[in-house]
């Protein structure tokens, strides 16, 4: 299990990181707890779920996330699932950063 403590200092739409994955969505499972702020989870088919400070959450495969500024959370994800996502996300991030030059 991969454990991460995340801090998002600005609004972050993570959707561009998932380009190239099935449905262009994150296919990993995540469990977590929001310490501050919150986020909007968007799922295939249009379902949305707002998660706020103090909430425990589960994100099922097939999602994207938009974080609020000042969001802090602790998240647990299966390492095997996350490794596949991160390969694609890192490649997308690298391409995005090159485009900013």
Buried (B, 14 or more C-beta within 10 A) or exposed (E): EBEEEBEBEEEBEBBEBBBEBEBBBBBBBBBBBBBBBBBBBBBBEEEEBEBEBEBEBEBBBBBBBBBBEBBBBEBBBEEEBBEEBBEBBEEBEEEEEEEEE
